[in-house]
Amino acid sequence: MTTMGGMNTTVDRTAVRSAPWGMDLAFGAGVLLVLMAPLIRGGNRGVALIGLEWLGLLVLAGVALAGVQGGLRDVWGSGWKRWALGCLVTSPLWLGVLHLMPLPPSLWAALPGRETYLGVLDGLGLDSQAWRPLSLTPDATWASVLAGIPVLACLWLGLAAGQRQLHWLLRLWLLGALLQALLGLAQLGPFPMLHAGSHFKGVIGTFANSNHLASLLAMCLPLIVWQWRRSLDGQGLGDASGWLWAVAGFVLLLAVLAGQSRAGLGSALLATAGAVLLMPGGALRRWKLRWRVGALALALLVGLATVGTEGLRRFQGQALESDASMRQQNFMATARATAEFWPAGSGMGSFAGVFPRFQPAVAEGGFVEHAHSDYVQLLMEAGLPAALLMALALALLVARAVQLGQRLAQGRLHGSEQLMLAAGFGLLALLLHAWVDFNLRIPALAMLGAFLAGLFLRPLPPGRQRRHREELNT
């Protein structure tokens, strides 16, 4: 048993000594990747994103070296899971080739939704018989493919990092979330410089708006619950660390409430409550569970009092109806565009360039850059391949959730499996929020989500895998 900064972690010393040095390179670049991800509008600015892409390439280079050294053989799983995971982790490459490879003019013209653009080409005096890629906005597609590099790097870190490396990366994400929450709460004061020139005010941290900050905090709250549970169970630094994690969780939850993001608050409460109620208690007594639930309820009440009646107006019926109407219009217009371009899609990253033709005339806010639903936007841009990727991802996540659920029902969910459960709730918060927003398009959020997905899908410890198979066969 090894203690690291208040966290007791069982470490296989033989595995640590024999770990491929390629993963050390990946971990070093990953530390910088995690620290830099949210600094400039959540990485959603050109120069900041370029830096993240280079760091992501370093991570992937380290992972590739580790693979050459034979350190990734257990990552892929077996059977259909191996092929599903392989399809997902290579998707930026093959989607990029699919959308950017030049097509003969007859094939391009036969693709659904291209008739209008043929007329535009003729009207502009351009050669409509030239070879063109599937994507209607190739430059945006290139940018989209490159933006997937740091996301893919974080997925690999979650999948393949050693236990020590994994726990350090988790600490960095949680420390970053705590600092973001503190900055967001400070932005409520008379300090306009803390918004760094952002058009949006209020609790935003270093992100563009409160929705994005709330999504980051919602993903981290279940991980803090996991740390809290371990402290209450006598691990870590005991009661002292328990109080520290409780305070950190309260600050994050308070920042979500003060930010007034309705989807962020809903996903945060659901993920946090799920982690509190389902996280195994081990040696905890029943009163400790009641104490945890009571503390969560108290934090919510204090947060509501802090937000006040002015902040609660965003949760009233009129405000909800107005926002829902606008989002529904964009959703339905995107669905019409999806149908027109199905099954090929309009090209990854092409939404902002293609959607104005479908945008409702009554839409408020002017130009719409995102559908405010990541799933329907992805279907519009990538068509049938996107639907297949989402189905594969869902199958992998459900299979692991069922596996963990079986062990939870048997009271045998321990160690790394409990961390997987917390990561699953954090990922759930992001996936729920993505139904009504574009958080998967914000690099820092997509990176943390990919890291949690990798952590959730990590191979079970070898002994646990054998026992699980034996239990299923009996």
Secondary structure, DSSP 8 states (H G I E B T S, - for coil): -EEETTEEE---HHHHHT--HHHHHHHHHHHHHHHHTTTTGGG-SHHHHHHHHHHHHHHHHHHHHHHHTT--TTTT-STHHHHHHHHHHTHHHHHHHHHHSEE-HHHHHHSTT-HHHHHHHHHTT--TTS-EES-SSHHHHHHHHHHHHHHHHHHHHHHH--HHHHHHHHHHHHHHHHHHHHHHHHTTSS-GGGGTT-S--SS-TTSSSHHHHHHHHHHHHHHHHHHHHHHHTT-TTTHHHHHHHHHHHHHHHHHHHHHT-HHHHHHHHHHHHHHHHHS--TT--HHHHHHHHHHHHHHHHHHHHHHHHHHHGGGSHHHHHHHHHHHHHHHHHHHHHHHHHTTT-S-TT-HHHHGGGTS-TT-TTSS--S-S-HHHHHHHHHHHHHHHHHHHHHHHHHHHHHHHHHHHHTT---THHHHHHHHHHHHHHHHHHTTSS-GGGSHHHHHHHHHHHHHHTS---HHHHHHHHHHHH-
